[in-house]
C-alpha cells in the first residue's frame, strides 16, 4: 500500500474512555497492576484507618505522607505539597504562574492535562515536538528557540508519557541553563510520575527536585505504585515564595485533600520497596515479551524502546499503511475488543500509538499482542 502524506486523524473516543469505557484487552492503560486495599490494611494500618478522624487536614497535606515523599525526592517535607493526583498539581502550577496571554512551552508528545490546563487559562502555548525518528530525545536547541522573556512555564515529563523515554540529568541541566538565559521568569516543570517504574534490578534515577529553585516536580502513587484510585499526587517546590502561592491556590480550590486518601497513600509509600520491586519484575518480563513481538513484526511497526514506565510508543510503518489502512487498523482492533492509545491524544499523528505493557496479567498481555498482530494483518 502506498503511504499518503500528512498526519492521519481518525474519529476516536476521547482519552476519558480509559476510565469510562472498559474493553477486554486494554493496552491503552498506562499504570502498573492495581493494588488492593487488603494489601495495605494489615495490622496497624487497619487500626490507623479506623482511628482516623474524618475532619479537615492541612493545606500542605499529611505530615507523615510529606515526610515519606520528601525522603524519596531528596527535599525537605516543607517543600512537598500534596495534591489530588499529579494532574491536579499540574493545574495548580499553571493556575498560579500563568494568566491569559502569558506564554508557556510544552514538550510533546505529552500527557494531555499538561497542556489542557494551560489552554483553559488562555495561555499562549508553544508546543515543541520531539521526534519519533530521533527516539524522542530532548532537543535543547529546539526548546531554547521557543523561549521568550515572557515565558512563564516550560513543561516536560521524564520518563515521558506516552513514550517512556527518560532525559538525563545532564540534558536537564543544559536545558536549565538555556531557560535561565532566555526566560528569566520561567519555571521548569518535570513530571516524574514514572521515575520509579523501572525494569528488574535497575535502580531508579534520582529525582530532579533539588536541581534548582526553578524546578518543580510532580508525581503521584497512580502509575508506578498501581494506586490511581487513591487520588494523591504531589509537587516538590524548593522556592519558598512559589510554594506559598501554590499552597494558597490549593486551599482556595480544594481546602485540603482527603484524609482517607492521604493515609492510604502513606501506607503505599511505607511498603514502597516491596510494591515497586514486584512491579519492576513484572515490567521487565512484559517488556521482554514486547521486545520479541516488535522484532517479529518489524515489517509492520516501528518501536521506540522505553527507559522507564509501563508504556511505550509504536508507529505503523508508512511504507505499509496509508492513511486509510491506519483507520482500518483501529477498526480491526475495536472488533477484537482491544484498545491502544491513539497518538492524537498526545499530539502525534494516529499512526503512532501508545501501548501499555504493565497493566494486564502476563497471559492476557500476550493475547492482547496477538490481537494487535491480527489487526495489523486485517488492515
VOBA-1610 file (N, C-alpha, C; in pm, whole numbers, padded with zeros to 5 digits, always signed):
BEGIN
Unk+00084-00120+00000Unk+00000+00000+00000Unk+00087+00124+00000Unk+00046+00223-00072Unk+00123+00345-00079Unk+00089+00437+00035Unk+00191+00501+00091Unk+00170+00595+00200Unk+00129+00730+00144Unk+00031+00794+00202Unk-00003+00931+00167Unk+00069+01025+00262Unk+00069+01152+00228Unk+00144+01250+00306Unk+00054+01317+00409Unk+00115+01365+00518Unk+00042+01436+00622Unk-00008+01344+00729Unk-00032+01399+00849Unk-00077+01316+00960Unk-00219+01267+00941Unk-00243+01146+00980Unk-00377+01089+00972Unk-00449+01113+01103Unk-00574+01157+01095Unk-00658+01175+01214Unk-00789+01103+01189Unk-00829+01021+01282Unk-00949+00942+01264Unk-01041+00963+01383Unk-01173+00961+01360Unk-01265+00977+01472Unk-01238+00872+01577Unk-01228+00915+01698Unk-01197+00820+01806Unk-01255+00872+01935Unk-01273+00781+02027Unk-01320+00820+02159Unk-01214+00904+02227Unk-01257+00980+02324Unk-01162+01064+02397Unk-01084+00981+02496Unk-00978+01041+02551Unk-00895+00970+02647Unk-00973+00933+02773Unk-01083+01004+02800Unk-01163+00972+02918Unk-01223+00832+02911Unk-01227+00773+02791Unk-01279+00637+02780Unk-01194+00536+02856Unk-01068+00572+02887Unk-00984+00482+02964Unk-01046+00450+03100Unk-01120+00544+03155Unk-01186+00519+03283Unk-01336+00497+03267Unk-01393+00541+03154Unk-01538+00535+03138Unk-01587+00414+03059Unk-01501+00358+02971Unk-01547+00252+02882Unk-01445+00137+02881Unk-01462+00039+02966Unk-01367-00072+02969Unk-01377-00157+02843Unk-01263-00218+02805Unk-01260-00318+02698Unk-01189-00442+02752Unk-01198-00550+02678Unk-01142-00677+02726Unk-00991-00670+02739Unk-00923-00617+02639Unk-00777-00609+02640Unk-00736-00463+02623Unk-00709-00400+02735Unk-00681-00256+02732Unk-00530-00231+02735Unk-00474-00213+02616Unk-00332-00178+02605Unk-00312-00027+02602Unk-00420+00049+02615Unk-00407+00195+02626Unk-00377+00236+02769Unk-00405+00148+02863Unk-00383+00180+03004Unk-00233+00190+03033Unk-00196+00287+03118Unk-00054+00317+03139Unk-00008+00296+03282Unk-00084+00224+03362Unk-00047+00202+03501Unk+00007+00061+03520Unk+00074+00041+03633Unk+00108-00093+03678Unk-00017-00159+03737Unk-00014-00290+03762Unk-00133-00358+03815Unk-00184-00290+03941Unk-00315-00273+03954Unk-00369-00201+04070Unk-00352-00277+04200Unk-00317-00202+04303Unk-00314-00258+04437Unk-00456-00287+04484Unk-00468-00373+04585Unk-00595-00396+04652Unk-00583-00350+04797Unk-00694-00305+04851Unk-00691-00250+04986Unk-00636-00349+05087Unk-00664-00476+05068Unk-00617-00574+05166Unk-00464-00581+05170Unk-00397-00535+05063Unk-00251-00532+05064Unk-00198-00420+05152Unk-00283-00323+05185Unk-00241-00208+05265Unk-00293-00213+05408Unk-00407-00278+05429Unk-00475-00267+05557Unk-00452-00389+05645Unk-00327-00422+05665Unk-00296-00530+05758Unk-00252-00472+05892Unk-00294-00532+05999Unk-00247-00495+06132Unk-00265-00349+06167Unk-00153-00281+06193Unk-00156-00144+06240Unk-00223-00050+06141Unk-00210-00076+06012Unk-00268+00013+05913Unk-00420+00017+05926Unk-00481-00098+05947Unk-00626-00102+05966Unk-00666-00025+06092Unk-00586-00035+06195Unk-00614+00040+06317Unk-00603+00190+06293Unk-00501+00231+06216Unk-00486+00374+06187Unk-00603+00426+06107Unk-00651+00347+06010Unk-00765+00390+05932Unk-00890+00398+06019Unk-00908+00299+06106Unk-01026+00300+06192Unk-01027+00416+06289Unk-00909+00461+06331Unk-00900+00571+06428Unk-00897+00708+06363Unk-00895+00713+06230Unk-00882+00841+06160Unk-01005+00928+06183Unk-00983+01052+06226Unk-01092+01149+06235Unk-01117+01206+06096Unk-01242+01201+06052Unk-01275+01245+05917Unk-01307+01394+05922Unk-01203+01471+05949Unk-01214+01616+05950Unk-01123+01675+05844Unk-01107+01807+05850Unk-01012+01870+05759Unk-00869+01831+05798Unk-00786+01816+05698Unk-00643+01801+05723Unk-00577+01937+05717Unk-00461+01944+05656Unk-00393+02072+05637Unk-00380+02098+05487Unk-00361+02224+05451Unk-00348+02258+05310Unk-00220+02201+05249Unk-00118+02180+05331Unk+00007+02121+05279Unk-00007+01972+05252Unk-00090+01904+05330Unk-00101+01759+05323Unk-00052+01697+05452Unk-00083+01571+05471Unk-00048+01498+05592Unk+00103+01503+05618Unk+00139+01528+05744Unk+00279+01545+05780Unk+00362+01421+05750Unk+00313+01303+05790Unk+00389+01181+05766Unk+00400+01151+05617Unk+00294+01173+05543Unk+00298+01150+05399Unk+00401+01240+05332Unk+00405+01366+05370Unk+00503+01457+05310Unk+00646+01417+05346Unk+00665+01365+05466Unk+00798+01318+05504Unk+00842+01199+05418Unk+00749+01108+05391Unk+00781+00993+05306Unk+00814+01035+05163Unk+00734+01128+05111Unk+00759+01179+04976Unk+00893+01251+04970Unk+00919+01335+05069Unk+01042+01414+05071Unk+01165+01324+05074Unk+01159+01216+05151Unk+01273+01125+05161Unk+01306+01064+05025Unk+01205+01036+04946Unk+01228+00978+04815Unk+01272+01079+04710Unk+01237+01206+04731Unk+01268+01309+04632Unk+01395+01387+04664Unk+01447+01372+04784Unk+01567+01445+04821Unk+01544+01590+04856Unk+01427+01620+04911Unk+01395+01755+04956Unk+01344+01747+05099Unk+01307+01860+05156Unk+01252+01860+05291Unk+01100+01848+05285Unk+01036+01797+05393Unk+00890+01789+05393Unk+00822+01923+05370Unk+00888+02032+05411Unk+00830+02165+05392Unk+00828+02206+05245Unk+00894+02127+05159Unk+00898+02158+05016Unk+00808+02064+04935Unk+00722+01990+05004Unk+00627+01898+04939Unk+00486+01950+04961Unk+00411+01961+04853Unk+00269+01998+04859Unk+00188+01882+04803Unk+00104+01822+04885Unk+00022+01709+04842Unk-00096+01761+04760Unk-00124+01695+04649Unk-00230+01737+04558Unk-00323+01619+04530Unk-00434+01647+04464Unk-00531+01543+04431Unk-00491+01477+04299Unk-00383+01400+04303Unk-00327+01340+04182Unk-00227+01433+04116Unk-00146+01377+04027Unk-00047+01458+03958Unk-00109+01563+03868Unk-00221+01532+03803Unk-00285+01627+03713Unk-00333+01750+03788Unk-00378+01732+03913Unk-00418+01847+03993Unk-00298+01937+04022Unk-00183+01875+04048Unk-00062+01955+04069Unk-00026+02036+03946Unk-00039+01975+03827Unk-00013+02048+03703Unk-00106+02169+03690Unk-00234+02147+03723Unk-00329+02257+03714Unk-00294+02367+03813Unk-00263+02332+03937Unk-00231+02433+04037Unk-00110+02516+03994Unk-00010+02452+03935Unk+00108+02526+03892Unk+00074+02620+03777Unk-00002+02571+03678Unk-00042+02658+03567Unk-00127+02774+03617Unk-00221+02745+03706Unk-00311+02846+03761Unk-00233+02953+03838Unk-00128+02912+03908Unk-00051+03004+03990Unk+00044+03089+03906Unk+00104+03030+03805Unk+00208+03100+03729Unk+00154+03183+03614Unk+00045+03137+03551Unk+00007+03191+03421Unk-00127+03263+03426Unk-00133+03368+03347Unk-00256+03442+03324Unk-00286+03438+03175Unk-00408+03476+03134Unk-00438+03477+02991Unk-00334+03556+02912Unk-00292+03496+02803Unk-00193+03553+02710Unk-00049+03538+02759Unk-00027+03486+02881Unk+00110+03452+02919Unk+00159+03338+02830Unk+00290+03322+02827Unk+00349+03225+02735Unk+00401+03102+02811Unk+00378+02984+02752Unk+00429+02860+02807Unk+00480+02772+02694Unk+00575+02686+02726Unk+00632+02592+02630Unk+00604+02451+02683Unk+00548+02366+02597Unk+00516+02228+02635Unk+00584+02135+02536Unk+00663+02042+02588Unk+00727+01943+02502Unk+00626+01834+02472Unk+00614+01800+02344Unk+00521+01697+02300Unk+00596+01585+02231Unk+00537+01463+02229Unk+00405+01427+02281Unk+00401+01437+02433Unk+00280+01458+02485Unk+00270+01479+02630Unk+00138+01426+02683Unk+00135+01406+02813Unk+00013+01373+02886Unk-00085+01488+02866Unk-00207+01464+02814Unk-00296+01573+02777Unk-00319+01680+02882Unk-00337+01647+03013Unk-00358+01755+03110Unk-00242+01854+03121Unk-00122+01814+03078Unk-00009+01907+03083Unk-00034+02029+02997Unk-00107+02010+02888Unk-00140+02125+02804Unk-00281+02176+02831Unk-00373+02088+02866Unk-00513+02128+02879Unk-00532+02240+02982Unk-00459+02233+03093Unk-00473+02336+03196Unk-00429+02471+03142Unk-00323+02475+03065Unk-00273+02599+03007Unk-00371+02655+02904Unk-00425+02567+02820Unk-00523+02611+02722Unk-00647+02668+02790Unk-00691+02604+02899Unk-00810+02650+02970Unk-00790+02789+03029Unk-00666+02820+03064Unk-00635+02951+03120Unk-00614+03057+03014Unk-00616+03018+02887Unk-00597+03114+02779Unk-00452+03150+02754Unk-00361+03062+02792Unk-00218+03088+02770Unk-00184+03072+02622Unk-00078+03139+02582Unk-00018+03117+02451Unk+00081+03002+02467Unk+00048+02890+02410Unk+00130+02770+02428Unk+00207+02742+02300Unk+00338+02727+02315Unk+00422+02684+02204Unk+00460+02538+02227Unk+00407+02446+02145Unk+00449+02306+02158Unk+00584+02286+02089Unk+00671+02213+02152Unk+00798+02174+02090Unk+00792+02023+02070Unk+00781+01984+01945Unk+00759+01843+01912Unk+00891+01767+01909Unk+00903+01667+01995Unk+01015+01575+01989Unk+00982+01466+01888Unk+01084+01406+01830Unk+01066+01324+01711Unk+01073+01174+01741Unk+00976+01102+01690Unk+00980+00954+01695Unk+01108+00904+01630Unk+01143+00964+01515Unk+01262+00919+01442Unk+01390+00937+01521Unk+01392+01035+01611Unk+01508+01059+01697Unk+01494+00994+01834Unk+01398+00905+01846Unk+01378+00836+01973Unk+01326+00925+02083Unk+01259+01035+02047Unk+01201+01130+02143Unk+01306+01188+02239Unk+01432+01197+02194Unk+01535+01257+02279Unk+01509+01407+02294Unk+01557+01462+02403Unk+01540+01605+02432Unk+01622+01688+02335Unk+01557+01780+02267Unk+01623+01873+02175Unk+01633+02009+02245Unk+01743+02030+02313Unk+01760+02151+02393Unk+01754+02276+02304Unk+01816+02269+02187Unk+01816+02385+02098Unk+01675+02421+02053Unk+01592+02320+02024Unk+01455+02348+01981Unk+01373+02411+02093Unk+01393+02363+02216Unk+01321+02424+02329Unk+01369+02567+02350Unk+01500+02588+02344Unk+01554+02722+02364Unk+01500+02820+02260Unk+01484+02774+02136Unk+01432+02861+02031Unk+01289+02905+02057Unk+01215+02826+02135Unk+01075+02860+02165Unk+01061+02954+02284Unk+01169+02973+02361Unk+01162+03054+02482Unk+01164+03203+02448Unk+01095+03279+02532Unk+01098+03425+02522Unk+01109+03481+02664Unk+01140+03610+02678Unk+01141+03669+02812Unk+01005+03664+02881Unk+00898+03639+02805Unk+00763+03632+02862Unk+00724+03490+02901Unk+00808+03392+02874Unk+00774+03253+02907Unk+00767+03235+03058Unk+00657+03177+03103Unk+00637+03157+03247Unk+00655+03011+03289Unk+00634+02918+03196Unk+00639+02777+03232Unk+00694+02697+03115Unk+00784+02604+03146Unk+00831+02505+03050Unk+00796+02369+03109Unk+00721+02288+03034Unk+00666+02164+03088Unk+00715+02044+03009Unk+00768+01945+03082Unk+00811+01820+03020Unk+00793+01707+03120Unk+00806+01584+03071Unk+00797+01466+03157Unk+00919+01379+03132Unk+00966+01316+03240Unk+01080+01224+03229Unk+01065+01115+03335Unk+01041+00990+03293Unk+01013+00942+03158Unk+00885+01003+03102Unk+00885+01013+02968Unk+00772+01076+02901Unk+00648+00988+02904Unk+00536+01053+02903Unk+00410+00990+02869Unk+00369+01052+02735Unk+00373+00975+02624Unk+00348+00832+02615Unk+00468+00742+02586Unk+00588+00794+02566Unk+00695+00712+02509Unk+00777+00633+02611Unk+00780+00676+02738Unk+00865+00613+02837Unk+01012+00650+02824Unk+01046+00747+02739Unk+01184+00790+02721Unk+01222+00885+02834Unk+01340+00860+02892Unk+01388+00940+03005Unk+01497+01036+02958Unk+01497+01158+03016Unk+01604+01253+02990Unk+01709+01241+03100Unk+01834+01262+03064Unk+01941+01252+03162Unk+01950+01381+03243Unk+02014+01372+03359Unk+02034+01491+03440Unk+02119+01593+03365Unk+02216+01546+03287Unk+02298+01639+03210Unk+02214+01715+03108Unk+02120+01645+03043Unk+02032+01711+02946Unk+01945+01816+03015Unk+01893+01782+03131Unk+01806+01876+03202Unk+01884+01997+03253Unk+02006+01976+03298Unk+02089+02090+03340Unk+02121+02180+03222Unk+02146+02124+03106Unk+02169+02205+02987Unk+02046+02287+02952Unk+01929+02225+02966Unk+01804+02297+02941Unk+01786+02409+03043Unk+01814+02381+03169Unk+01801+02484+03272Unk+01888+02605+03241Unk+02009+02582+03194Unk+02097+02694+03158Unk+02033+02781+03050Unk+01971+02718+02952Unk+01908+02795+02845Unk+01783+02868+02895Unk+01707+02804+02984Unk+01589+02870+03040Unk+01631+02993+03120Unk+01734+02980+03202Unk+01780+03093+03283Unk+01826+03209+03195Unk+01887+03179+03081Unk+01939+03284+02994Unk+01830+03351+02912Unk+01730+03274+02867Unk+01634+03327+02771Unk+01496+03354+02830Unk+01465+03294+02945Unk+01331+03309+03004Unk+01345+03326+03155Unk+01388+03443+03200Unk+01423+03460+03342Unk+01307+03443+03439Unk+01181+03448+03389Unk+01066+03430+03479Unk+01015+03285+03481Unk+01073+03200+03400Unk+01012+03069+03378Unk+01048+02968+03485Unk+00953+02878+03511Unk+00970+02761+03596Unk+00972+02638+03505Unk+01059+02544+03536Unk+01065+02418+03463Unk+00990+02312+03542Unk+00880+02264+03486Unk+00804+02155+03546Unk+00853+02023+03489Unk+00895+01933+03577Unk+00937+01799+03537Unk+00838+01699+03597Unk+00759+01639+03512Unk+00665+01536+03556Unk+00744+01406+03574Unk+00756+01361+03698Unk+00833+01242+03730Unk+00745+01122+03768Unk+00624+01121+03716Unk+00528+01019+03756Unk+00580+00877+03735Unk+00660+00856+03630Unk+00710+00722+03600Unk+00855+00701+03644Unk+00911+00793+03721Unk+01053+00784+03755Unk+01087+00652+03823Unk+01002+00603+03911Unk+01032+00482+03987Unk+00982+00354+03922Unk+00922+00366+03804Unk+00872+00248+03733Unk+00982+00196+03643Unk+01080+00128+03702Unk+01193+00075+03628Unk+01174-00072+03596Unk+01282-00132+03544Unk+01275-00269+03496Unk+01379-00356+03568Unk+01332-00459+03634Unk+01421-00551+03701Unk+01496-00486+03816Unk+01627-00513+03823Unk+01708-00466+03935Unk+01765-00327+03915Unk+01739-00265+03801Unk+01794-00132+03774Unk+01742-00032+03876Unk+01833+00047+03932Unk+01794+00147+04032Unk+01723+00264+03964Unk+01624+00320+04033Unk+01556+00438+03981Unk+01651+00557+03984Unk+01650+00642+03882Unk+01734+00762+03886Unk+01686+00856+03995Unk+01776+00940+04043Unk+01735+01031+04149Unk+01641+01138+04093Unk+01560+01193+04179Unk+01467+01297+04141Unk+01542+01424+04102Unk+01481+01502+04015Unk+01536+01633+03978Unk+01489+01743+04072Unk+01420+01706+04179Unk+01355+01805+04265Unk+01452+01907+04322Unk+01576+01866+04349Unk+01671+01957+04413Unk+01769+02020+04315Unk+01747+02005+04184Unk+01842+02060+04086Unk+01851+02211+04092Unk+01737+02277+04114Unk+01734+02423+04108Unk+01602+02472+04168Unk+01602+02594+04227Unk+01474+02651+04270Unk+01378+02675+04155Unk+01429+02675+04031Unk+01343+02691+03914Unk+01266+02563+03882Unk+01309+02451+03937Unk+01249+02322+03904Unk+01137+02289+04001Unk+01021+02256+03947Unk+00910+02198+04022Unk+00887+02059+03965Unk+00875+01959+04050Unk+00841+01825+04002Unk+00700+01788+04047Unk+00638+01702+03970Unk+00511+01644+04013Unk+00519+01493+03998Unk+00442+01424+04081Unk+00436+01280+04075Unk+00310+01236+04149Unk+00293+01104+04163Unk+00176+01051+04231Unk+00199+00904+04261Unk+00102+00844+04330Unk+00105+00699+04353Unk+00027+00624+04245Unk-00013+00693+04139Unk-00103+00633+04040Unk-00037+00530+03952Unk+00081+00561+03899Unk+00135+00483+03787Unk+00233+00375+03834Unk+00348+00415+03888Unk+00449+00317+03929Unk+00398+00228+04041Unk+00320+00286+04133Unk+00274+00211+04251Unk+00144+00137+04227Unk+00073+00170+04120Unk-00051+00099+04091Unk-00167+00138+04180Unk-00175+00266+04218Unk-00284+00309+04307Unk-00353+00435+04255Unk-00402+00434+04129Unk-00467+00554+04076Unk-00598+00588+04144Unk-00661+00488+04209Unk-00786+00516+04279Unk-00766+00594+04408Unk-00644+00598+04458Unk-00611+00689+04568Unk-00569+00819+04501Unk-00651+00918+04505Unk-00624+01040+04429Unk-00525+01127+04506Unk-00400+01081+04508Unk-00293+01152+04578Unk-00173+01166+04486Unk-00133+01290+04468Unk-00008+01324+04399Unk+00061+01431+04479Unk+00166+01489+04421Unk+00238+01593+04493Unk+00322+01677+04399Unk+00352+01795+04447Unk+00452+01883+04386Unk+00569+01895+04483Unk+00691+01902+04429Unk+00804+01946+04511Unk+00842+02085+04463Unk+00859+02175+04557Unk+00881+02316+04524Unk+00986+02370+04621Unk+01105+02400+04572Unk+01212+02446+04661Unk+01224+02597+04666Unk+01141+02669+04593Unk+01132+02815+04603Unk+01023+02847+04705Unk+01057+02903+04822Unk+00957+02923+04928Unk+00840+03012+04887Unk+00867+03116+04810Unk+00758+03206+04770Unk+00661+03134+04676Unk+00714+03058+04582Unk+00626+02984+04492Unk+00548+02877+04569Unk+00614+02811+04663Unk+00544+02711+04743Unk+00424+02774+04813Unk+00443+02888+04873Unk+00333+02952+04946Unk+00220+02991+04851Unk+00253+03039+04732Unk+00149+03073+04635Unk+00070+02949+04594Unk+00139+02838+04575Unk+00072+02714+04538Unk-00014+02661+04653Unk+00036+02673+04775Unk-00041+02628+04891Unk-00171+02706+04900Unk-00164+02836+04882Unk-00284+02920+04888Unk-00380+02883+04775Unk-00326+02859+04655Unk-00411+02819+04542Unk-00481+02688+04573Unk-00411+02595+04633Unk-00474+02468+04670Unk-00584+02493+04773Unk-00556+02573+04875Unk-00656+02599+04977Unk-00781+02662+04916Unk-00762+02755+04823Unk-00875+02827+04765Unk-00953+02743+04664Unk-00899+02629+04622Unk-00972+02542+04529Unk-01020+02413+04593Unk-00938+02353+04681Unk-00971+02225+04742Unk-00985+02230+04894Unk-00934+02335+04956Unk-00917+02350+05101Unk-00809+02252+05148Unk-00841+02124+05152Unk-00741+02022+05186Unk-00769+01899+05101Unk-00679+01804+05109Unk-00705+01677+05044Unk-00787+01586+05133Unk-00815+01465+05083Unk-00889+01365+05159Unk-00797+01299+05260Unk-00836+01302+05387Unk-00756+01236+05489Unk-00747+01086+05468Unk-00854+01026+05421Unk-00853+00882+05393Unk-00754+00850+05283Unk-00760+00926+05174Unk-00667+00902+05064Unk-00522+00924+05107Unk-00499+01028+05186Unk-00361+01058+05227Unk-00308+00950+05321Unk-00393+00897+05409Unk-00349+00788+05495Unk-00314+00665+05412Unk-00399+00632+05313Unk-00371+00516+05229Unk-00246+00537+05145Unk-00225+00659+05096Unk-00104+00687+05019Unk+00020+00668+05105Unk+00013+00709+05231Unk+00127+00687+05322Unk+00153+00539+05341Unk+00047+00458+05348Unk+00065+00314+05360Unk+00132+00258+05234Unk+00096+00310+05117Unk+00163+00267+04993Unk+00312+00298+05001Unk+00346+00419+05042Unk+00487+00458+05044Unk+00565+00385+05152Unk+00500+00347+05262Unk+00570+00265+05362Unk+00610+00129+05304Unk+00529+00079+05212Unk+00554-00051+05151Unk+00619-00037+05013Unk+00673+00079+04986Unk+00718+00111+04851Unk+00820+00012+04796Unk+00917-00027+04877Unk+01022-00116+04826Unk+00963-00246+04777Unk+00871-00305+04853Unk+00809-00430+04811Unk+00719-00409+04690Unk+00637-00304+04694Unk+00542-00279+04585Unk+00617-00254+04454Unk+00716-00166+04457Unk+00789-00135+04335Unk+00872-00253+04288Unk+00929-00328+04382Unk+01008-00444+04343Unk+00927-00544+04263Unk+00807-00573+04311Unk+00721-00668+04241Unk+00685-00615+04102Unk+00656-00488+04094Unk+00616-00431+03967Unk+00733-00417+03870Unk+00851-00390+03919Unk+00967-00383+03830Unk+00997-00519+03768Unk+00980-00624+03847Unk+01000-00757+03791Unk+00898-00787+03682Unk+00772-00753+03708Unk+00667-00778+03609Unk+00687-00691+03484Unk+00729-00566+03503Unk+00754-00478+03389Unk+00868-00531+03302Unk+00974-00578+03366Unk+01087-00631+03290Unk+01044-00751+03205Unk+00964-00840+03262Unk+00917-00957+03187Unk+00826-00915+03072Unk+00737-00819+03098Unk+00646-00774+02992Unk+00721-00703+02881Unk+00821-00623+02918Unk+00899-00554+02816Unk+00977-00653+02731Unk+01026-00759+02791Unk+01094-00863+02714Unk+00999-00926+02613Unk+00876-00953+02657Unk+00776-01006+02565Unk+00750-00909+02451Unk+00738-00780+02484Unk+00712-00679+02383Unk+00830-00664+02287Unk+00953-00669+02339Unk+01071-00664+02252Unk+01065-00772+02144Unk+01034-00893+02186Unk+01029-01004+02090Unk+00915-00984+01990Unk+00801-00939+02039Unk+00687-00917+01950Unk+00718-00809+01847Unk+00778-00697+01891Unk+00809-00588+01799Unk+00911-00633+01694Unk+01008-00716+01735Unk+01105-00767+01639Unk+01038-00857+01535Unk+00943-00940+01579Unk+00872-01029+01487Unk+00786-00952+01388Unk+00742-00831+01427Unk+00651-00753+01343Unk+00715-00624+01293Unk+00847-00627+01277Unk+00919-00506+01235Unk+00881-00463+01094Unk+00824-00553+01016Unk+00779-00515+00882Unk+00654-00428+00887Unk+00587-00426+01002Unk+00461-00352+01015Unk+00471-00234+01111Unk+00551-00247+01216Unk+00557-00141+01317Unk+00702-00105+01350Unk+00721+00020+01387Unk+00847+00068+01442Unk+00828+00091+01591Unk+00936+00079+01667Unk+00926+00072+01813Unk+01035+00160+01875Unk+00994+00251+01964Unk+01090+00325+02047Unk+01091+00257+02183Unk+01203+00194+02216Unk+01210+00119+02342Unk+01215+00217+02459Unk+01130+00198+02560Unk+01124+00293+02672Unk+01240+00275+02769Unk+01269+00381+02845Unk+01368+00377+02952Unk+01305+00352+03088Unk+01175+00378+03098Unk+01105+00361+03225Unk+00955+00372+03202Unk+00879+00330+03301Unk+00735+00339+03290Unk+00674+00211+03235Unk+00542+00211+03233Unk+00466+00094+03188Unk+00407+00118+03051Unk+00478+00192+02966Unk+00421+00238+02840Unk+00530+00265+02739Unk+00491+00271+02611Unk+00587+00299+02505Unk+00511+00343+02382Unk+00585+00386+02280Unk+00525+00427+02154Unk+00568+00334+02041Unk+00472+00298+01957Unk+00497+00227+01833Unk+00437+00307+01719Unk+00484+00280+01597Unk+00434+00353+01481Unk+00410+00256+01366Unk+00293+00269+01305Unk+00262+00190+01186Unk+00351+00239+01072Unk+00418+00147+01006Unk+00514+00183+00903Unk+00444+00249+00783Unk+00499+00363+00742Unk+00438+00438+00632Unk+00447+00364+00499Unk+00547+00274+00485Unk+00560+00201+00360Unk+00463+00084+00350Unk+00390+00060+00456Unk+00291-00049+00453Unk+00149+00001+00477Unk+00132+00107+00555Unk-00002+00154+00592Unk-00022+00297+00542Unk-00113+00317+00447Unk-00153+00452+00413Unk-00257+00499+00515Unk-00308+00620+00498Unk-00400+00675+00598Unk-00525+00588+00615Unk-00575+00536+00503Unk-00695+00452+00513Unk-00664+00322+00589Unk-00545+00268+00567Unk-00508+00145+00638Unk-00491+00170+00787Unk-00442+00289+00823Unk-00433+00323+00965Unk-00572+00318+01028Unk-00670+00375+00958Unk-00807+00370+01008Unk-00859+00228+01021Unk-00828+00145+00922Unk-00874+00005+00928Unk-00808-00070+01044Unk-00684-00035+01076Unk-00617-00097+01190Unk-00694-00074+01319Unk-00735+00051+01343Unk-00809+00080+01467Unk-00947+00015+01466Unk-01010+00007+01349Unk-01138-00060+01340Unk-01123-00209+01372Unk-01015-00269+01319Unk-00992-00411+01345Unk-00961-00437+01492Unk-00890-00346+01556Unk-00864-00359+01700Unk-00995-00355+01778Unk-01081-00259+01744Unk-01208-00246+01817Unk-01292-00372+01802Unk-01289-00432+01683Unk-01364-00556+01661Unk-01312-00669+01750Unk-01186-00659+01790Unk-01123-00762+01873Unk-01119-00725+02021Unk-01202-00626+02059Unk-01212-00585+02199Unk-01075-00549+02257Unk-00996-00479+02176Unk-00861-00441+02216Unk-00843-00293+02188Unk-00771-00226+02277Unk-00753-00081+02264Unk-00608-00044+02288Unk-00559+00051+02208Unk-00431+00117+02233Unk-00458+00267+02243Unk-00359+00343+02286Unk-00376+00487+02299Unk-00342+00558+02170Unk-00437+00627+02112Unk-00415+00695+01985Unk-00314+00808+02000Unk-00228+00822+01900Unk-00131+00930+01903Unk-00195+01067+01915Unk-00315+01082+01860Unk-00383+01211+01867Unk-00411+01257+02008Unk-00419+01164+02103Unk-00437+01204+02243Unk-00318+01286+02292Unk-00202+01261+02234Unk-00077+01314+02289Unk-00008+01416+02199Unk-00074+01452+02088Unk-00015+01549+01997Unk+00062+01487+01884Unk+00042+01357+01858Unk+00108+01287+01749Unk+00004+01246+01644Unk+00048+01215+01521Unk-00045+01154+01426Unk-00089+01017+01476Unk-00204+00972+01429Unk-00259+00849+01483Unk-00190+00723+01434Unk-00096+00734+01340Unk-00019+00614+01306Unk+00081+00581+01418Unk+00102+00676+01508Unk+00174+00649+01633Unk+00071+00610+01739Unk+00102+00510+01818Unk+00010+00476+01926Unk+00087+00439+02052Unk+00024+00468+02166Unk+00080+00429+02296Unk+00033+00289+02330Unk+00128+00208+02375Unk+00095+00072+02417Unk+00141+00054+02561Unk+00048+00020+02648Unk+00080-00005+02788Unk+00110-00152+02809Unk+00222-00182+02875Unk+00259-00322+02895Unk+00268-00361+03042Unk+00217-00275+03131Unk+00227-00306+03273Unk+00097-00340+03341Unk-00015-00323+03273Unk-00145-00333+03340Unk-00204-00473+03337Unk-00191-00540+03224Unk-00255-00671+03209Unk-00171-00783+03268Unk-00234-00888+03319Unk-00159-01008+03355Unk-00083-01062+03235Unk+00025-01137+03260Unk+00114-01179+03153Unk+00042-01255+03042Unk-00045-01348+03076Unk-00116-01426+02974Unk-00207-01338+02890Unk-00280-01245+02956Unk-00367-01153+02884Unk-00286-01060+02795Unk-00168-01019+02842Unk-00085-00930+02762Unk-00041-00999+02633Unk-00001-01124+02643Unk+00038-01197+02522Unk-00081-01212+02427Unk-00199-01239+02481Unk-00319-01249+02397Unk-00349-01116+02331Unk-00336-01008+02406Unk-00362-00875+02351Unk-00267-00844+02236Unk-00140-00879+02252Unk-00044-00858+02143Unk-00081-00941+02021Unk-00130-01062+02042Unk-00177-01143+01929Unk-00290-01072+01856Unk-00377-01009+01930Unk-00489-00937+01866Unk-00441-00814+01791Unk-00339-00746+01843Unk-00281-00636+01768Unk-00222-00687+01637Unk-00155-00802+01643Unk-00097-00862+01522Unk-00207-00896+01421Unk-00319-00949+01470Unk-00431-00979+01380Unk-00482-00851+01315Unk-00492-00742+01393Unk-00540-00615+01338Unk-00443-00558+01234Unk-00314-00578+01255Unk-00214-00535+01157Unk-00237-00609+01025Unk-00262-00737+01033Unk-00286-00816+00912Unk-00418-00777+00845Unk-00520-00750+00926Unk-00652-00716+00871Unk-00655-00581+00804Unk-00565-00490+00846Unk-00564-00355+00788Unk-00510-00354+00647
//
